[in-house]
Amino acid sequence: VNLSRGRIPAARGGDGACDVSYQRICVALEDGGVIALDWPDNLDLEKEHGLDSTVLVVPGTPEGSMERSIKVFVVDALKNGYFPIVMNPRGCGGSPLTTPR
């Protein structure tokens, strides 16, 4: 996938193509901030082998992992054998905002 334009390619398929739910780990940062890492709930981070096929997605929108185009990308990555992890920056995608802006 070429993301040189800063956009995820248009979704293939209907609305059912973006049905994905996530597991989440919140990572505390040195300055008191928090980022959230989301991955599909049907994958077990501790039992997955071949994490060399991990795709880290960093959305540039406040919706983060909950944005429809991100969900479609995650589902597409799964179908192609990748382990997608979405990093939600502070306050994005439901990630806690624990530090002042």
Residue frames relative to the residue before (quaternion, step in Angstrom):
aa qw qx qy qz dx dy dz
V 1.0000 0.0000 0.0000 0.0000 0.00 0.00 0.00
N 0.2426 -0.7636 0.5839 0.1308 3.53 -0.86 0.97
L 0.0781 -0.8179 0.5700 0.0046 3.55 -0.50 1.19
S 0.2501 0.8256 -0.4806 0.1577 3.57 1.20 0.48
R 0.6718 0.4761 -0.3049 0.4786 3.59 1.16 -0.41
G 0.5261 -0.6589 0.3972 0.3623 3.57 1.26 0.04
R 0.6689 0.4524 -0.3021 0.5066 3.58 1.23 0.34
I 0.4285 -0.6454 0.5611 0.2914 3.50 -1.23 0.58
P 0.5464 -0.6371 0.4210 0.3439 3.61 -0.87 0.88
A 0.6644 -0.5217 0.3656 0.3910 3.55 -1.22 0.62
A 0.5582 -0.6375 0.4333 0.3071 3.52 -1.08 0.84
R 0.2885 -0.7103 0.6148 0.1850 3.50 -1.18 0.71
G 0.7731 0.3377 -0.2391 0.4807 3.57 -1.02 0.69
G 0.6463 -0.5426 0.3957 0.3623 3.52 -1.39 0.05
D 0.7793 -0.3434 0.2522 0.4595 3.51 -1.33 -0.25
G 0.5927 0.5864 -0.3648 0.4145 3.61 1.12 -0.54
A 0.5542 0.6368 -0.3769 0.3811 3.56 1.26 -0.41
C 0.7408 0.3999 -0.2403 0.4833 3.61 1.15 -0.38
D 0.3835 0.7075 -0.5060 0.3103 3.59 1.14 0.48
V 0.2925 0.7217 -0.5751 0.2508 3.55 -0.31 1.28
S 0.0924 -0.7590 0.6396 0.0788 3.54 -1.08 0.74
Y 0.3497 -0.7874 0.4933 0.1200 3.52 -1.12 0.78
Q 0.3119 -0.6108 0.6786 0.2631 3.42 -1.53 0.22
R 0.1415 -0.8111 0.5638 0.0655 3.59 -1.10 0.54
I 0.0830 -0.7195 0.6859 0.0699 3.48 -1.28 0.71
C 0.2206 -0.7479 0.6114 0.1347 3.56 -0.94 0.91
V 0.1846 -0.7886 0.5832 0.0623 3.54 -0.82 1.08
A 0.3106 -0.7557 0.5530 0.1633 3.55 -0.70 1.15
L 0.2634 -0.7652 0.5730 0.1294 3.55 -1.00 0.90
E 0.7022 -0.4982 0.3164 0.3982 3.56 -1.26 0.45
D 0.7269 0.4361 -0.2506 0.4676 3.60 1.01 -0.75
G 0.6454 -0.5413 0.3134 0.4385 3.58 1.26 0.21
G 0.5302 0.6296 -0.4022 0.4008 3.56 1.30 -0.10
V 0.2579 -0.7492 0.5934 0.1417 3.54 -1.34 0.25
I 0.0834 -0.7349 0.6668 0.0916 3.55 -1.13 0.73
A 0.2844 -0.7599 0.5623 0.1596 3.55 -1.14 0.62
L 0.1777 -0.7582 0.6202 0.0946 3.55 -0.99 0.92
D 0.0815 -0.8005 0.5937 -0.0001 3.57 -0.71 1.14
W 0.0678 0.7597 -0.6463 0.0240 3.54 -1.15 0.71
P 0.6794 -0.5098 0.3207 0.4192 3.60 -1.14 0.55
D 0.5111 -0.6989 0.4164 0.2773 3.55 -0.90 0.97
N 0.6275 0.5328 -0.3571 0.4414 3.60 1.19 -0.21
L 0.6357 0.4887 -0.3360 0.4941 3.61 1.27 0.06
D 0.2517 -0.7563 0.5879 0.1378 3.56 -1.03 0.84
L 0.4110 -0.7531 0.4643 0.2199 3.55 -0.38 1.28
E 0.7047 0.4712 -0.2716 0.4556 3.60 0.98 -0.80
K 0.7431 0.4094 -0.2251 0.4791 3.60 1.11 -0.57
E 0.5227 0.6415 -0.4225 0.3698 3.59 1.21 -0.23
H 0.1835 -0.7462 0.6321 0.0995 3.50 -1.05 0.86
G 0.7580 0.3443 -0.2562 0.4912 3.55 -1.09 0.55
L 0.1754 0.8101 -0.5392 0.1492 3.55 0.94 0.84
D 0.4481 0.6726 -0.4591 0.3689 3.56 1.29 0.08
S 0.6597 0.4736 -0.3094 0.4947 3.59 1.26 -0.20
T 0.3418 0.7532 -0.4879 0.2789 3.58 1.23 0.48
V 0.1400 -0.7503 0.6415 0.0764 3.53 -1.06 0.85
L 0.1746 -0.7761 0.5998 0.0859 3.57 -0.70 1.09
V 0.1167 -0.7945 0.5956 0.0211 3.54 -0.66 1.18
V 0.0638 -0.7830 0.6186 0.0088 3.57 -0.82 1.03
P 0.2134 -0.8081 0.5366 0.1166 3.59 -0.07 1.26
G 0.3296 -0.7516 0.5381 0.1919 3.54 -1.13 0.59
T 0.6101 0.5375 -0.3546 0.4616 3.56 1.15 0.57
P 0.6260 -0.5593 0.3829 0.3857 3.61 -1.15 0.44
E 0.6239 0.5563 -0.3467 0.4255 3.62 1.12 -0.57
G 0.2025 -0.8297 0.4988 0.1479 3.59 1.20 -0.47
S 0.8551 -0.0818 0.0838 0.5051 3.56 -0.91 -0.98
M 0.6379 0.5461 -0.3258 0.4344 3.60 1.21 -0.35
E 0.5011 0.6508 -0.4297 0.3752 3.60 1.24 -0.21
R 0.5879 -0.6262 0.3868 0.3357 3.57 -0.92 0.94
S 0.6854 0.4862 -0.3087 0.4456 3.62 0.81 -0.91
I 0.6183 0.5218 -0.3437 0.4768 3.60 1.11 -0.60
K 0.6472 0.5142 -0.3212 0.4622 3.59 0.95 -0.84
V 0.6401 0.5131 -0.3255 0.4703 3.59 0.98 -0.81
F 0.6435 0.5173 -0.3182 0.4659 3.58 0.99 -0.84
V 0.6349 0.5299 -0.3194 0.4627 3.60 1.00 -0.86
V 0.6615 0.4938 -0.3038 0.4757 3.60 0.90 -0.93
D 0.6534 0.5099 -0.3109 0.4652 3.60 0.96 -0.85
A 0.6328 0.5246 -0.3278 0.4658 3.59 1.01 -0.81
L 0.6364 0.5279 -0.3219 0.4611 3.60 0.98 -0.84
K 0.6625 0.5194 -0.2979 0.4501 3.56 0.93 -0.94
N 0.7299 0.4055 -0.2269 0.5013 3.58 1.15 -0.59
G 0.6439 -0.5933 0.3028 0.3763 3.58 1.22 0.45
Y 0.5381 0.6190 -0.4090 0.4000 3.58 1.19 0.34
F 0.3590 -0.6870 0.5892 0.2280 3.55 -1.31 0.42
P 0.1147 -0.8410 0.5260 0.0527 3.62 -0.03 1.25
I 0.0409 -0.7555 0.6538 0.0101 3.53 -1.03 0.91
V 0.1902 -0.7810 0.5883 0.0885 3.57 -0.82 1.03
M 0.2043 -0.7733 0.5908 0.1058 3.56 -0.80 1.06
N 0.1565 -0.7790 0.6042 0.0597 3.54 -0.66 1.17
P 0.3571 -0.7364 0.5302 0.2216 3.60 -0.59 1.09
R 0.7711 -0.3708 0.2607 0.4472 3.56 -1.31 0.19
G 0.8623 0.1170 -0.1070 0.4809 3.54 -0.81 1.04
C 0.6348 0.5256 -0.3359 0.4561 3.61 1.22 -0.03
G 0.8347 0.1765 -0.1371 0.5034 3.59 -1.09 0.67
G 0.6832 -0.4824 0.2876 0.4666 3.56 1.10 0.61
S 0.4047 0.6972 -0.4844 0.3397 3.59 1.25 0.24
P 0.5298 -0.6495 0.4278 0.3383 3.61 -0.90 0.83
L 0.2237 -0.7303 0.6288 0.1459 3.55 -1.11 0.74
T 0.0172 -0.8581 0.5098 -0.0583 3.54 -0.15 1.34
T 0.7083 0.3677 -0.2494 0.5485 3.58 1.27 -0.04
P 0.5644 -0.5901 0.4407 0.3729 3.61 -1.14 0.53
R 0.5090 -0.6453 0.4732 0.3171 3.58 -1.13 0.58
